[in-house]
Amino acid sequence: MIMTLDGQKKVLRAGFTIIRPDNQPQPRIKTLRPTGEFGNLNWVTLEKFDTKAARDRRFRELLENPDILED
């Protein structure tokens, strides 16, 4: 099931963090953050990695935290 924009905003206001893996321009983990005065949501880089394997290990580690959700 896909979360709507309103749903994402509610989840973030409740104190959760939403993350996703990405490969461009290099392996990284991105997080959804509100920006600007209107609270628009943008994906920003949380961490960069040299390899996809390192990114995937860190991603699984982050998901062990009950306050972090995968997009």
Beta strands, then each sheet from edge to edge (+ up, - down):
strand 1: 17-22
strand 2: 28-35
strand 3: 40-48
strand 4: 68-70
sheet 1: 3+ 2- 1+ 4+
end
